[in-house]
């Protein structure tokens, strides 16, 4: 039992130390936006996750352009609230 716990801990530690750091980038178009929704782009080495989109298509397009320019693959869009402010830009 002890050996299994030790091995599990060692493996978890090795995986954690091998993981690349994540970068968080917050987008809030402020008063220029219809609704000032904050979107967060979380990026690693190759992939990206978007937390909350924007309300308008124009603001969402700016996020799309930013993600494309980064060269990262968007693997998930997570909407944290069921209010249209957070997802209407995702048409």
Secondary structure as UniProt FT lines:
FT   HELIX           2..18
FT   STRAND          23..28
FT   HELIX           30..32
FT   STRAND          38..43
FT   STRAND          47..51
FT   HELIX           57..70
FT   STRAND          73..78
FT   HELIX           84..86
FT   TURN            87..89
//
